[in-house]
Amino acid sequence: MSREPLLLPAAALGAGVLVGHFLYFHPADLLLPIVYASGLLLTALMLPSARRCRFAAVLLVLSIGGIVTQTVHRQGAAPILSANDAETVILTGCVVNPPVFSPAREQFTLQLAPNANARLSVNLKDGGRLALVYGQNVEVAAKVRRPRNYQNPDSFDYEAYLAAQRIYWTGSVKDPSDIRAHPGRCGSRAMGWLFAIRTAALERLTNLYPGDQHTAGLLQAILLGETSGVERRWTNDFRLTGTYHALVISGQHIAVLAFSLLLILRLFQLRRIPALCLATGACWLYALLSGMGSPVVRAAGGFTLFLMASYFFRRTRILNILAAIALIYLSFDPDQLFDPSFQLSFLSAAAIAAFAIPLMEKTTDPIRGAVKRFDQASYDPMVPPSAAAWRVELRLLAETIRLWTPVSVPASEWLVEKSTLLFVFIAEAVIVTACVQFGLALPMVVYFHRLSLTGLSANIVVVPLLSLVIPLGFTAILTNWHWVAALTRILLSAAEIIAAWHVHFEPAWRVAAIPLSLCLAFSAALVFLALSIRRQSRWIAPVTVCAVGLLAIILWQPWGFVRQPRTLEVSAIDVSQGDSLLVVFPDGETMLVDAGGFPGMERMVRKPQIDVGEDVVSPYLWSRRIHRLDYCILTHGHSDHMAGLPAVLDNFHPRVLWIGAEPDTAQWRNVEQHAKADGVRIQCRNRSSPPVDLGGTRMRFLAPAPNYLPGDAAVNNDSLVVDIAYGRRSVLLTGDAEAPVEEDMVASGELHPVTLLKVGHHGSKTSSTEDFLNATAPRLAFISDGYLNQFHHPSPSVLGRLRDHHVMVLRTDQHGLLTFRTDGENVEVQTFR
């Protein structure tokens, strides 16, 4: 570790942060360990010959310091606003993040008090805009609510994500006239200048691409980190091919910016250290303009350390710089250690340092050295021995080209030199990409449940293209030259085309939750491999085989999913105002009924950034270690039931999709297209369809009626109603069936008393009629509804009827994930909260 003296101290600090995160300590509990460690350190410093003891004492002090830092920085209680959720209140504060335009609405951040912000969305009419700027005092009438997570295991912690930005409330403003500006200014004047530059740059991009929100939105995200104008479908191909990192503000942007600026300054023959100083200043200015995101700040900090090392003529080592950045960051913000962005940034750089650079030193560096001053024969004796053999072979190749073609000696040498350098560039790109993919394999499958196999080739082409987009995009912003903007659009379109082409070859599987023991084993194998490479150990080959084998097991997923044997399970997943239920049959077969979504998505001008099927339903299924579904049911074609289904079909490839009466709409055709691409058979079912026996249960289809015909658009009464019986217990899943369908089922005589009723239409007053409840006599009812939803579901009248029938009611808005299990006799119910 003598080459990277900061590596172990950073690891010690990180270990302390980990301990402080998972174990609760009161500050008073740490007083004795601090005194003990300080005394040990002072004792070690007083012993001149105890070098190892001093180092061990430093590591112990840093470990305890990590615990102390995490304890001190542990997030306290969130600030309180004297208003109920969904209540319209008057807010007064300072605009600290100016409005960003997107179709039909704008968003801005209002500081109500120090470190207490609200993010507000404003509905716009007739293409209007908000004239708000940073540092403006305003009074706003807004309907506010606290951010709320989806209440399922392993769901994304949206509340913590916003709290890290000191945002504790979100709100909606009905009309721009509800915002009134007050006299006076607030905030920092310097930040006001920066936001003015940022806003002008965003406006310039919009004006450079009139009528092309797609290109303008993507460039705003790539260059300035503004993602509010980006639709999810524009970035799906980049996500699937593992090239999405090139779209978001990251360390790559700092590297490209610094390289471009240093190249320009070199043309002006500026000396190295002044050029590096200017480049460092530009990096920090860019970090401020792009919103001071953690990845770009870390990269700017790393470049600053590189400047310092250059000034003192010290050799720059990537791992040492990473360790220094980690020490600084974790000292001020220990929660960064648990940020996926922080982990991915550090692991990618560590993979380059530990795997890629040693591999390139053995393979491509000798070839690169062989063509150095290739046209100067007098330089041949100075070529390193590792490159001498290559130089001889390449000179013979140049001579062969001269003999077999009319090319002159200088031309043949030039051709060989440039071709060799191109080959080395491509080879090093492959090596770096492969090593980064390998080093990031575990966090990629843990956080995103996928590992792109086409990313190896996609990154080699897409990343350079988008790297060229960065300097060209900024040139277009600064100069307003439309021909540069057109060239930037061409490069961006080429990157999109290449990513889309790679998607056709991307294997269609996802990785479910991984056992902890396997994660630890693979991590240990990577550490041992890095140590073996550094020491040139004979264990390199066996450790490599072990690491690759463990990765193959992770991708193979031989483990079964989490379930109780010989038990029927029905779980209502919290998808807010929508429906999605997981059914696990006693033999272990699985079925998903609906996949959630947002109500009225087909009428939205701007689609939601979140895909409920990909971001809510799929993570829950993966947390259960389910990597394939056996069956799916779509009750009907409303977006709060169907919008998440394409992602679920893509991720889990069920054998069959059962549907009821589906009208031919654009949304349904999209589902059909995904089902066809995923090899899923679509089968229509109604009351005349034969029962299906699955794992000891009998499943019957009670609606729609055989003579029911759908209209031109989806309606609630299209719903496919399913009854599942197991032993003495049964479950009735009604979709959004309303009173006419309930009356038809009662008249058919097919209904019988059930144990669990999934209440129709989220508890709306249009369902759960008295006659229907008399016929089904449920003991337990699940209601899938959104917290304080705009439809005011469930209806008080429905809750009253259920109460009169002595039914136990559980709701996803109050209890989160709802789980019903039965062995055919006994019943068990669990809730997330």
Rosetta blueprint (number, residue, H / E / L):
1 M L
2 S L
3 R L
4 E L
5 P L
6 L L
7 L H
8 L H
9 P H
10 A H
11 A H
12 A H
13 L H
14 G H
15 A H
16 G H
17 V H
18 L H
19 V H
20 G H
21 H H
22 F H
23 L L
24 Y L
25 F L
26 H L
27 P H
28 A H
29 D H
30 L H
31 L H
32 L H
33 P H
34 I H
35 V H
36 Y H
37 A H
38 S H
39 G H
40 L H
41 L H
42 L H
43 T H
44 A H
45 L H
46 M H
47 L L
48 P L
49 S L
50 A L
51 R H
52 R H
53 C H
54 R H
55 F H
56 A H
57 A H
58 V H
59 L H
60 L H
61 V H
62 L H
63 S H
64 I H
65 G H
66 G H
67 I H
68 V H
69 T H
70 Q H
71 T H
72 V H
73 H H
74 R L
75 Q L
76 G L
77 A L
78 A L
79 P L
80 I L
81 L L
82 S L
83 A L
84 N L
85 D L
86 A L
87 E E
88 T E
89 V E
90 I E
91 L E
92 T E
93 G E
94 C E
95 V E
96 V E
97 N E
98 P E
99 P E
100 V E
101 F E
102 S E
103 P L
104 A L
105 R E
106 E E
107 Q E
108 F E
109 T E
110 L E
111 Q E
112 L E
113 A E
114 P L
115 N L
116 A E
117 N E
118 A E
119 R E
120 L E
121 S E
122 V E
123 N E
124 L L
125 K L
126 D L
127 G L
128 G L
129 R L
130 L L
131 A L
132 L L
133 V L
134 Y L
135 G L
136 Q E
137 N E
138 V E
139 E E
140 V E
141 A E
142 A E
143 K E
144 V E
145 R E
146 R L
147 P L
148 R L
149 N L
150 Y L
151 Q L
152 N L
153 P L
154 D L
155 S L
156 F L
157 D L
158 Y H
159 E H
160 A H
161 Y H
162 L H
163 A H
164 A L
165 Q L
166 R L
167 I E
168 Y E
169 W E
170 T E
171 G E
172 S E
173 V E
174 K L
175 D L
176 P H
177 S H
178 D H
179 I E
180 R E
181 A E
182 H E
183 P E
184 G E
185 R E
186 C L
187 G L
188 S L
189 R H
190 A H
191 M H
192 G H
193 W H
194 L H
195 F H
196 A H
197 I H
198 R H
199 T H
200 A H
201 A H
202 L H
203 E H
204 R H
205 L H
206 T H
207 N H
208 L H
209 Y L
210 P L
211 G L
212 D L
213 Q H
214 H H
215 T H
216 A H
217 G H
218 L H
219 L H
220 Q H
221 A H
222 I H
223 L H
224 L H
225 G L
226 E L
227 T L
228 S L
229 G L
230 V L
231 E L
232 R H
233 R H
234 W H
235 T H
236 N H
237 D H
238 F H
239 R H
240 L H
241 T L
242 G L
243 T L
244 Y H
245 H H
246 A H
247 L L
248 V L
249 I L
250 S L
251 G H
252 Q H
253 H H
254 I H
255 A H
256 V H
257 L H
258 A H
259 F H
260 S H
261 L H
262 L H
263 L H
264 I H
265 L H
266 R H
267 L H
268 F L
269 Q L
270 L L
271 R L
272 R H
273 I H
274 P H
275 A H
276 L H
277 C H
278 L H
279 A H
280 T H
281 G H
282 A H
283 C H
284 W H
285 L H
286 Y H
287 A H
288 L H
289 L H
290 S L
291 G L
292 M L
293 G L
294 S H
295 P H
296 V H
297 V H
298 R H
299 A H
300 A H
301 G H
302 G H
303 F H
304 T H
305 L H
306 F H
307 L H
308 M H
309 A H
310 S H
311 Y H
312 F L
313 F L
314 R L
315 R L
316 T L
317 R L
318 I H
319 L H
320 N H
321 I H
322 L H
323 A H
324 A H
325 I H
326 A H
327 L H
328 I H
329 Y H
330 L H
331 S H
332 F H
333 D L
334 P H
335 D H
336 Q H
337 L H
338 F H
339 D L
340 P H
341 S H
342 F H
343 Q H
344 L H
345 S H
346 F H
347 L H
348 S H
349 A H
350 A H
351 A H
352 I H
353 A H
354 A H
355 F H
356 A H
357 I H
358 P H
359 L H
360 M H
361 E H
362 K H
363 T L
364 T H
365 D H
366 P H
367 I H
368 R H
369 G H
370 A H
371 V L
372 K L
373 R L
374 F L
375 D L
376 Q L
377 A H
378 S H
379 Y H
380 D H
381 P H
382 M H
383 V L
384 P L
385 P H
386 S H
387 A H
388 A H
389 A H
390 W H
391 R H
392 V H
393 E H
394 L H
395 R H
396 L H
397 L H
398 A H
399 E H
400 T H
401 I H
402 R H
403 L H
404 W H
405 T L
406 P L
407 V L
408 S L
409 V H
410 P H
411 A H
412 S H
413 E H
414 W H
415 L H
416 V H
417 E H
418 K H
419 S H
420 T H
421 L H
422 L H
423 F H
424 V H
425 F H
426 I H
427 A H
428 E H
429 A H
430 V H
431 I H
432 V H
433 T H
434 A H
435 C H
436 V H
437 Q H
438 F H
439 G H
440 L L
441 A H
442 L H
443 P H
444 M H
445 V H
446 V H
447 Y H
448 F H
449 H L
450 R L
451 L L
452 S L
453 L L
454 T L
455 G H
456 L H
457 S H
458 A H
459 N H
460 I H
461 V H
462 V H
463 V H
464 P H
465 L H
466 L H
467 S H
468 L H
469 V H
470 I H
471 P H
472 L H
473 G H
474 F H
475 T H
476 A H
477 I H
478 L H
479 T H
480 N L
481 W L
482 H H
483 W H
484 V H
485 A H
486 A H
487 L H
488 T H
489 R H
490 I H
491 L H
492 L H
493 S H
494 A H
495 A H
496 E H
497 I H
498 I H
499 A H
500 A H
501 W H
502 H H
503 V H
504 H L
505 F L
506 E L
507 P L
508 A L
509 W L
510 R L
511 V L
512 A L
513 A L
514 I L
515 P L
516 L H
517 S H
518 L H
519 C H
520 L H
521 A H
522 F H
523 S H
524 A H
525 A H
526 L H
527 V H
528 F H
529 L H
530 A H
531 L H
532 S H
533 I H
534 R H
535 R L
536 Q L
537 S L
538 R L
539 W L
540 I H
541 A H
542 P H
543 V H
544 T H
545 V H
546 C H
547 A H
548 V H
549 G H
550 L H
551 L H
552 A H
553 I H
554 I H
555 L H
556 W H
557 Q L
558 P L
559 W L
560 G L
561 F L
562 V L
563 R L
564 Q L
565 P L
566 R L
567 T L
568 L E
569 E E
570 V E
571 S E
572 A E
573 I L
574 D L
575 V L
576 S L
577 Q L
578 G L
579 D L
580 S L
581 L E
582 L E
583 V E
584 V E
585 F L
586 P L
587 D L
588 G L
589 E L
590 T E
591 M E
592 L E
593 V E
594 D L
595 A L
596 G L
597 G L
598 F L
599 P L
600 G L
601 M H
602 E H
603 R H
604 M L
605 V L
606 R L
607 K L
608 P L
609 Q L
610 I L
611 D L
612 V H
613 G H
614 E H
615 D H
616 V H
617 V H
618 S H
619 P H
620 Y H
621 L H
622 W H
623 S H
624 R L
625 R L
626 I L
627 H L
628 R L
629 L L
630 D L
631 Y E
632 C E
633 I E
634 L E
635 T L
636 H L
637 G L
638 H L
639 S H
640 D H
641 H H
642 M H
643 A L
644 G L
645 L H
646 P H
647 A H
648 V H
649 L H
650 D H
651 N H
652 F H
653 H L
654 P L
655 R L
656 V E
657 L E
658 W E
659 I E
660 G L
661 A L
662 E L
663 P L
664 D L
665 T L
666 A H
667 Q H
668 W H
669 R H
670 N H
671 V H
672 E H
673 Q H
674 H H
675 A H
676 K H
677 A H
678 D L
679 G L
680 V L
681 R E
682 I E
683 Q E
684 C E
685 R L
686 N L
687 R L
688 S L
689 S L
690 P L
691 P L
692 V E
693 D E
694 L E
695 G L
696 G L
697 T E
698 R E
699 M E
700 R E
701 F E
702 L E
703 A E
704 P L
705 A L
706 P L
707 N L
708 Y L
709 L L
710 P L
711 G L
712 D L
713 A L
714 A L
715 V L
716 N H
717 N H
718 D H
719 S L
720 L L
721 V E
722 V E
723 D E
724 I E
725 A E
726 Y E
727 G L
728 R L
729 R E
730 S E
731 V E
732 L E
733 L E
734 T L
735 G L
736 D L
737 A L
738 E L
739 A H
740 P H
741 V H
742 E H
743 E H
744 D H
745 M H
746 V H
747 A H
748 S H
749 G L
750 E L
751 L L
752 H L
753 P L
754 V L
755 T L
756 L E
757 L E
758 K E
759 V L
760 G H
761 H H
762 H H
763 G H
764 S L
765 K L
766 T L
767 S L
768 S L
769 T L
770 E H
771 D H
772 F H
773 L H
774 N H
775 A H
776 T H
777 A L
778 P L
779 R L
780 L E
781 A E
782 F E
783 I E
784 S L
785 D L
786 G L
787 Y L
788 L L
789 N L
790 Q L
791 F L
792 H L
793 H L
794 P L
795 S L
796 P H
797 S H
798 V H
799 L H
800 G H
801 R H
802 L H
803 R H
804 D H
805 H L
806 H L
807 V L
808 M E
809 V E
810 L E
811 R E
812 T H
813 D H
814 Q H
815 H H
816 G L
817 L L
818 L E
819 T E
820 F E
821 R E
822 T E
823 D L
824 G L
825 E L
826 N L
827 V E
828 E E
829 V E
830 Q E
831 T E
832 F L
833 R L
